[in-house]
């Protein structure tokens, strides 16, 4: 039976498997040779460097442009290991591979397949390096979060600093934000002009006008040629991704045999014990916030409950019905509130990058998200954050006043306007 | 001086914040540069080598005919041209105030007889083309196909705007053939006008090769985003699930990964701020009748219960982090802003359209976005500063001038956003 199965596999592999692997290679960043995958099945060391590089590319938080110098193999391997671990990669054998990038092609193939099987990895990679033709504005902050990448490693040789240094840095930060807002305003004004000056120029009527990238391509033919090339190579990758989708089944059957050929993963991953300081403190911060909130709610609700109980002592049955209706309404309302943060959110919040399209007031209503809607969402978000900040500041004020109160002989005069 | 550990942590946080801000600024500067350049007179990508000899048509009025005009000269000339043109327009009673855009689109409508190679009709906005050609004489706008290397279909407009020249632009025409080179090298003999987006942007047309590639691109993205599945795709999904399951076996699946912890904590943080917001609404509301009062009470109690559930979940996460030695938020990833849109669960990979109706609306949108990002950062920093600085103030024993100075600084940082200061007076009782 085993033999027959093997024969079937071989027949499949004769045509479909190479095609599937080829489509995968063409979709992946850097386009690794399909041969790498075949070699990795037999754990050949010559396939290892390419796979470490590929995994680094796939896992590094900033999409490698190719222009940026990629770090040394050891650093790449470390990042791959720690990133896989943080995503919950189950095999410990990978963690034990040498970091010089010389071995472990089969383990690496398994890791790559694990990432592929888990979620829309290829789509994410394609979206990360997408050629941006339009003037885009993310409507939420989750993209901005992902973009800055790893901060430049600072040399932490400062030792102790004075609180005045902190004040100076905070001032600098405020100044930067002010600059940023001013520049952003200018950019919007320029965008508005470019959009209205090129009205009707776009071949796609739902867009209507040119974007900066499109106008720039006309201004600078050489840059335009490069943009066209990038667009064409992206199209090729997209086509490969679609082909991969149609063909991937045979790849997974093949991966089954690869996994079967592996020695069982002997032990649970062992890592150096390390105190997760930052993680714990982050959890701590949220816990404190929640506790403070719970306490405030308790203080608000308890006296109300007492007053209420005292009042409604001997009310009749019609009141009971109204009471039940209220309870049901509140229960539903709170359930909706709870859904808004659980798993994706029940509220359809606008999310992701959006291409800006200037549309005259009367013509709104085509396919697309009206800016006014996003503005409403952002306004309420801003209000919510302002309340939170003021609340924290108030908490500090109380705490400091308490400390100052213990010190007689001084008069504390808060700044005006408070 | 602050203690070493405290200094180090706070400096790292502040630097992260400053870096994030600087990165945004860099990105913005980059797009500002491109946009500004687009709105100026279009110049060639590589500045042409300065010609040692003046061209045949030396421009006497420009003052210094023997040299290539500097960009500044060009800019001034451009302004002068614009002013003159505007004057003519006003005199002709064509441009009503506030209708500049319309006026420029009418201009494009007037392109009725393209001179030479323009066999393809210009893409007009389709409004009032015929009226325009009645009110204004057609202008000789010619369309030239530039055989640029590797980009054969690329078309540039060379706009031999005779009307315009007749209106006094000749006087302002800059030196020897530079403009020709800027706009359409092959149309040098035509000595076309300077190209500005404002004047002639409406005549632009994207090259065919690009249009094809772009429409194919958006079609492919749409296909990638579509969720339609076939039998083979369903089979692949099953195969993938089985593969994951096999990978997992042999390892006691104790559940959470660090990435999941990060996501969960992010959700809980979001929950906390939403609960707080709801509480604020409830406490400021003024119940009109007993029923509303009762609902307010129920809501407050409900919120309290939810906060309790969140806390419980957080404790579980804490136990998981400690038990499994997970390291959420490894170095270099900021835990600051919670993503409010519940992002990452989408299947739409291509950008959607965001429609705005005026520059002002766009500005409002953009500045709100920055405000939200800034407040997120401020709140994060506030919490970090609170955690580090408040204990310092309360534990430092010697309550001398140094302690007072610290108090003042901390008060300013924590309570006033660093913008105002507290005054402390020594209250010496008069003897």
Interface residues (C-beta under 8 A of the other chain):
Chain A: X61 X82 X85 X86 X87 X88 X90 X91 X92 X110 X113 X114 X116 X117 X118 X120 X123 X126 X127 X130 X131 X133 X134 X136 X137 X138 X139 X140 X141 X142 X143 X144 X145 X147 X148 X149 X150 X151 X152 X154 X156 X158 X159 X160 X161 X162 X163 X164 X166 X167 X169 X170 X171 X172 X173 X174 X176 X177 X179 X180 X181 X183 X184 X185 X186 X187 X188 X189 X190 X191 X192 X193 X194 X196 X197 X198 X199 X200 X201 X202 X203 X204 X206 X207 X210 X212 X214 X215 X216 X217 X218 X219 X220 X221 X222 X223 X224 X225 X227 X228 X231 X232 X234 X235 X238 X239 X241 X242 X245 X246 X248 X249 X252 X253 X255 X256 X259 X264 X265 X268 X269 X271 X273 X274 X276 X278 X279 X280 X281 X282 X283 X285 X286 X287 X289 X290 X291 X293 X294 X296 X297 X298 X300 X301 X304 X305 X308 X322 X323 X326 X327 X329 X330 X331 X333 X334 X337 X338 X340 X341 X342 X343 X344 X345 X349 X350 X351 X352 X353 X354 X355 X356 X357 X358 X359 X360 X361 X364 X366 X367 X368 X369 X370 X371 X372 X374 X375 X378 X379 X381 X382 X384 X385 X386 X387 X388 X389 X391 X392 X393 X394 X395 X396 X397 X399 X400 X403 X404 X407 X409 X410 X411 X412 X413 X414 X415 X416 X417 X418
Chain B: X1 X2 X3 X4 X7 X8 X10 X11 X12 X14 X15 X16 X17 X18 X19 X20 X21 X22 X23 X24 X25 X28 X29 X31 X32 X34 X35 X36 X37 X38 X39 X42 X45 X101 X104 X105 X108 X123 X124 X125 X126 X146 X148 X150 X151 X154 X156 X197 X198 X201 X202 X203 X204 X205 X206 X207 X209 X210 X211 X213 X214 X215 X216 X217 X218 X220 X221 X223 X224 X230 X232 X233 X235 X236 X239 X240 X241 X242 X243 X244 X246 X247 X248 X250 X251 X252 X253 X256 X257 X258 X259 X260 X261 X265 X267 X268 X269 X270 X271 X272 X273 X274 X275 X276 X277 X278 X279 X280 X283 X291 X293 X294 X295 X296 X297 X298 X299 X300 X301 X302 X303 X304 X306 X307 X308 X310 X311 X314 X315 X317 X318 X321 X322 X325 X326 X327 X328 X329 X330 X331 X332 X333 X334 X335 X337 X339 X340 X341 X342 X343 X344 X345 X346 X347 X348 X349 X350 X351 X352 X353 X354 X355 X356 X357 X358 X359 X361 X362 X363 X364 X365 X366 X367 X368 X369 X370 X371 X372 X373 X374 X375 X376 X378 X379 X381 X382 X383 X385 X386 X387 X389 X390 X393 X394 X399 X404 X405 X406 X407 X409 X410 X411 X412 X413 X414 X415 X416 X417 X418 X419 X420 X421 X422 X423 X424 X425 X426 X427 X428
